[in-house]
Structure formats: structure tokens, C-alpha cells
Amino acid sequence: MVIQENVALAPLTTFQIGGPARFFVEATSTADVQEAVAFARSRELELFVLGGGSNLLVADSGWPGLVLKIAIPGIDERPGSHEGKILFDVGAGEVWDRFVSRAVVAQCAGVECLSGIPGSVGGTPVQNVGAYGQEVSETVESVEVFDLKDNQIRELCGEACRFAYRSSIFNTSERGRFIILRVTYALTPGGQPRIHYADLKRHFAGRETPPNLAETREAVRHIRALKGMLIVAGDPDCRSAGSFFKNPVLTEVQHDDLRRRAEARGFSVPTYPALEKNRKVSAAWLVENSGFARGYGFGHVGLSSKHALAIVNRGGATAAEVLAAKDQIQHRVQEIWGVRLEPEPVLVGM
Ligand SMILES: Cc1cc2nc3c(=O)[nH]c(=O)nc-3n(C[C@H](O)[C@H](O)[C@H](O)COP(=O)(O)OP(=O)(O)OC[C@H]3O[C@@H](n4cnc5c(N)ncnc54)[C@H](O)[C@@H]3O)c2cc1C
């Protein structure tokens, strides 16, 4: 294990923003993780676990403790014990989209709609990543973790992760307790791709034969690229952390209030049923209808020219500038629509 000092974090994030890590370790094995944790404890350093850096805003002052980058590799396939599933045991440091590609090539369904999401495998259970009608909660069989509470390695089943919309125990009740080492996904060999989402249905409209997994993967990547939600070298619209705000889930009362406000302005709110009695509202719609069109500028910071929900670093932006833009958007949306937008990325060191 190599311990580095004063390592720039900005290049390790998709936002390309943030100061240095006082100490930095890249762990390629469970033993490295254990050693790094012991080092942090011996120096009383606060630990931050870094994956692919695609869902982070790092403070301009950086991280004063130890940043532990999880780089544990490996994708192994084995037969599952039920419903003819194939289990993929994947190291937390693997690039998520490399695993999706491997699953699609193996003709295994379950993650094809999650093609093109940046970041690591270890990052996917944290906020239960989802896109185009799929979430990892549907396929996570178990998560192998290092438990910082008692230094044990444990296997958490999918249910124990308590997945919900953009959340799990890893970013809520047990935040900071577990380091994810490996994730096991249960996929369906020969399964059909999920074409539930409107964008995908539109993409394949008029076809006589249903698309296969590989075509679905390519369609998702194509649609994502059009929205600046695929990391494409040289595209300034993807210097971001993806969607900066979660889609708010409203109660019936809150939704009625929003509908009334919209009607008063001659709008109707695009909405779809989410959790039981609640309603999920498009955060992008709220942002765009609060005076922040795609491409809106706040100096070094702006909104993506392809998607109003992505705050982008236009070059030389600071975390403070991103936070100021975030505050301005939150304030305006709350003022006009009575809805509080919650940021999706993790704010590190602030
Ligand atoms: C262009 C773009 C598009 C995106 N599109 C989507 C999308 O469609 N859907 C979606 O859900 N998200 C999306 N995201 C957000 C992001 O890609 C995902 O949340 C991703 O899973 C984050 O993984 P990561 O490895 O980059 O995590 P990081 O950003 O490095 O970390 C995020 C959080 O996870 C924790 N973490 C990471 N790895 C581990 C580990 N091994 N053990 C414990 N904790 C860990 C970190 O401590 C931090 O709290 C997008 C981001 C970008 C930049």
C-alpha cells in the first residue's frame, strides 16, 4: 500500500473541482483497505471513500484526512441458485459501464438500461443508481462490505441495503459505516431488455422486431450523449456530477399546491406515480420553469446546454461557485413552486 500526500482531487472527479487530499491511498484489495483504515485510525484521520468521483462536489479546501480510492478489480460469473439467474461478483473498483458491457455481451438482462452511467461498481448501491426504467436495487443480490464499526467483513443481502429512490443504508442510516468491497448482481440469461421508458420507446418506435440487449445498450448511450449524460471526451457539458438535484417526491397535499401554482401560470405539471401515495415531479421541469434555461450561466458555472438539471464546470469553476448557483436555483424554485430541491451529489469536505 502506497500512502501519498497532498494529492489533487479535482482530476479524480467528473466535475474537475476541489482541493487536495492530505493523504491518499489507492486500494486494490481488501487487505489494502484494512491497512489504510488502520493508518487513518493511528493518525486520527477522517476517512473519505472515493469511487469514480462522478457523484461528488469536493470543497475548494480539499479533504484534510485520508481519501481511500477503491480500485478492487474483478468480474466473475457463476450460476445462481434460483430462477436460472447468473451471478456476477464484481470488484467495487471496476468501472460500472465495463461491467454493463460484459453483462450485455453475455446476453444477461437486468442492467442494460443503466449503460453509460459513469463511476465505479462500488458506487452503484450507495444511491441505488437508476436510469431509463431500471435501478440496481432490482439486481443487487448482495454487497460485501468492510464494517468500520467492528472491522468485520460482511455480506449484506439486497434487502438489508434498504434501497429506495436514490437511497440505501449506505447514504442514509448507516452512512460512513461500510466500505463496499464487492457487489454481486443476479442477472437473467437470455432475458429481454426493458423498454418501458418513454425515450427508449420513442427510439425504437416503428421497428418490427423487438430490440436486443446490445441495441438497447447502444440506444441508452446514444440518448444519454444527446443529454450530456454520457462522459464524452471534449464535451464541456459532461464536466458535471450528472443531475444536480433529485426529482422531488411530493405528498398529495404538496402536489395539489404545486398544481394550483402551475395552473395560475397557465402550465400543467408533468408527473408520474412514484411511491405509493406520493408523486415524483421532474426537477428539470421545475428548474427550467424558474428562469434557468439550458445553457444558463453563473460565471464559471452554468447549466448544461443539453439538460437543465446538470450544473457544469465551464472551466476554472470553484466549489463555492457551484454552491452559490445551487443556492440560487433552490431559492427560486422554492419561491415560485413551493418545492425544496435536494442536491443529489455528495458534498465532500464542506
Ligand atoms: C454525466 C453523469 C451522468 C450520471 N447519470 C446518472 C444516472 O443516470 N443515474 C444515477 O443514479 N446516477 C447518475 N450519475 C451519478 C453517478 O454517476 C452515480 O451516482 C455513480 O454510481 C457514482 O459512483 P462513483 O463510483 O463515481 O462514486 P463517487 O462519486 O466516487 O462517490 C459517491 C458516494 O459513494 C460513496 N462510495 C463510492 N464508492 C464506495 C465504496 N466502494 N464503498 C463505500 N462508499 C462508496 C462515496 O463515499 C460517496 O459518498 C451521473 C453522473 C454523471 C457525471
The ligand as an SDF file (V2000), in Angstrom:
LIG
                    3D

 53 58  0  0  0  0  0  0  0  0999 V2000
  -22.6330   12.6200  -16.6540 C   0  0  0  0  0  0  0  0  0  0  0  0
  -23.2130   11.9070  -15.4520 C   0  0  0  0  0  0  0  0  0  0  0  0
  -24.3710   11.1770  -15.5680 C   0  0  0  0  0  0  0  0  0  0  0  0
  -24.9210   10.4860  -14.4680 C   0  0  0  0  0  0  0  0  0  0  0  0
  -26.0690    9.7820  -14.6250 N   0  0  0  0  0  0  0  0  0  0  0  0
  -26.6160    9.1140  -13.5820 C   0  0  0  0  0  0  0  0  0  0  0  0
  -27.8190    8.3690  -13.7400 C   0  0  0  0  0  0  0  0  0  0  0  0
  -28.3850    8.2730  -14.8250 O   0  0  0  0  0  0  0  0  0  0  0  0
  -28.3310    7.7470  -12.6460 N   0  0  0  0  0  0  0  0  0  0  0  0
  -27.7340    7.7960  -11.4210 C   0  0  0  0  0  0  0  0  0  0  0  0
  -28.2580    7.2040  -10.4800 O   0  0  0  0  0  0  0  0  0  0  0  0
  -26.5810    8.4940  -11.2490 N   0  0  0  0  0  0  0  0  0  0  0  0
  -26.0060    9.1480  -12.2830 C   0  0  0  0  0  0  0  0  0  0  0  0
  -24.8490    9.8760  -12.1150 N   0  0  0  0  0  0  0  0  0  0  0  0
  -24.2320    9.9530  -10.7870 C   0  0  0  0  0  0  0  0  0  0  0  0
  -23.0930    8.9210  -10.5640 C   0  0  0  0  0  0  0  0  0  0  0  0
  -22.5260    8.5180  -11.7930 O   0  0  0  0  0  0  0  0  0  0  0  0
  -23.5460    7.6730   -9.8230 C   0  0  0  0  0  0  0  0  0  0  0  0
  -24.1260    8.0140   -8.5970 O   0  0  0  0  0  0  0  0  0  0  0  0
  -22.3700    6.7030   -9.5610 C   0  0  0  0  0  0  0  0  0  0  0  0
  -22.8610    5.4690   -9.1460 O   0  0  0  0  0  0  0  0  0  0  0  0
  -21.3870    7.2120   -8.5050 C   0  0  0  0  0  0  0  0  0  0  0  0
  -20.3470    6.2520   -8.4000 O   0  0  0  0  0  0  0  0  0  0  0  0
  -18.8560    6.6830   -8.1310 P   0  0  0  0  0  0  0  0  0  0  0  0
  -18.0390    5.4480   -8.1020 O   0  0  0  0  0  0  0  0  0  0  0  0
  -18.4130    7.7190   -9.1070 O   0  0  0  0  0  0  0  0  0  0  0  0
  -18.9720    7.2980   -6.6770 O   0  0  0  0  0  0  0  0  0  0  0  0
  -18.2670    8.5910   -6.0850 P   0  0  0  0  0  0  0  0  0  0  0  0
  -18.7640    9.7850   -6.7940 O   0  0  0  0  0  0  0  0  0  0  0  0
  -16.8050    8.4090   -6.0120 O   0  0  0  0  0  0  0  0  0  0  0  0
  -18.8780    8.5780   -4.6040 O   0  0  0  0  0  0  0  0  0  0  0  0
  -20.2390    8.8290   -4.3850 C   0  0  0  0  0  0  0  0  0  0  0  0
  -20.5950    8.3750   -2.9610 C   0  0  0  0  0  0  0  0  0  0  0  0
  -20.4550    6.9660   -2.8830 O   0  0  0  0  0  0  0  0  0  0  0  0
  -19.5130    6.6110   -1.8810 C   0  0  0  0  0  0  0  0  0  0  0  0
  -18.7660    5.4520   -2.3740 N   0  0  0  0  0  0  0  0  0  0  0  0
  -18.2290    5.2770   -3.6180 C   0  0  0  0  0  0  0  0  0  0  0  0
  -17.6260    4.0720   -3.6850 N   0  0  0  0  0  0  0  0  0  0  0  0
  -17.7880    3.4880   -2.4770 C   0  0  0  0  0  0  0  0  0  0  0  0
  -17.3780    2.2440   -1.9110 C   0  0  0  0  0  0  0  0  0  0  0  0
  -16.6730    1.3520   -2.5970 N   0  0  0  0  0  0  0  0  0  0  0  0
  -17.7090    1.9790   -0.6160 N   0  0  0  0  0  0  0  0  0  0  0  0
  -18.4380    2.8720    0.1040 C   0  0  0  0  0  0  0  0  0  0  0  0
  -18.8380    4.0610   -0.3670 N   0  0  0  0  0  0  0  0  0  0  0  0
  -18.5180    4.3630   -1.6380 C   0  0  0  0  0  0  0  0  0  0  0  0
  -18.6380    7.8380   -1.6990 C   0  0  0  0  0  0  0  0  0  0  0  0
  -18.0520    7.8630   -0.4040 O   0  0  0  0  0  0  0  0  0  0  0  0
  -19.6510    8.9500   -1.9040 C   0  0  0  0  0  0  0  0  0  0  0  0
  -20.3690    9.1290   -0.7180 O   0  0  0  0  0  0  0  0  0  0  0  0
  -24.2710   10.5650  -13.2000 C   0  0  0  0  0  0  0  0  0  0  0  0
  -23.0920   11.3120  -13.0850 C   0  0  0  0  0  0  0  0  0  0  0  0
  -22.5610   11.9720  -14.1930 C   0  0  0  0  0  0  0  0  0  0  0  0
  -21.2830   12.7500  -14.0420 C   0  0  0  0  0  0  0  0  0  0  0  0
  1  2  1  0
  2  3  1  0
  2 52  2  0
  3  4  2  0
  4  5  1  0
  4 50  1  0
  5  6  2  0
  6  7  1  0
  6 13  1  0
  7  8  2  0
  7  9  1  0
  9 10  1  0
 10 11  2  0
 10 12  1  0
 12 13  2  0
 13 14  1  0
 14 15  1  0
 14 50  1  0
 15 16  1  0
 16 17  1  0
 16 18  1  0
 18 19  1  0
 18 20  1  0
 20 21  1  0
 20 22  1  0
 22 23  1  0
 23 24  1  0
 24 25  2  0
 24 26  1  0
 24 27  1  0
 27 28  1  0
 28 29  2  0
 28 30  1  0
 28 31  1  0
 31 32  1  0
 32 33  1  0
 33 34  1  0
 33 48  1  0
 34 35  1  0
 35 36  1  0
 35 46  1  0
 36 37  1  0
 36 45  1  0
 37 38  2  0
 38 39  1  0
 39 40  1  0
 39 45  2  0
 40 41  1  0
 40 42  2  0
 42 43  1  0
 43 44  2  0
 44 45  1  0
 46 47  1  0
 46 48  1  0
 48 49  1  0
 50 51  2  0
 51 52  1  0
 52 53  1  0
M  END
$$$$
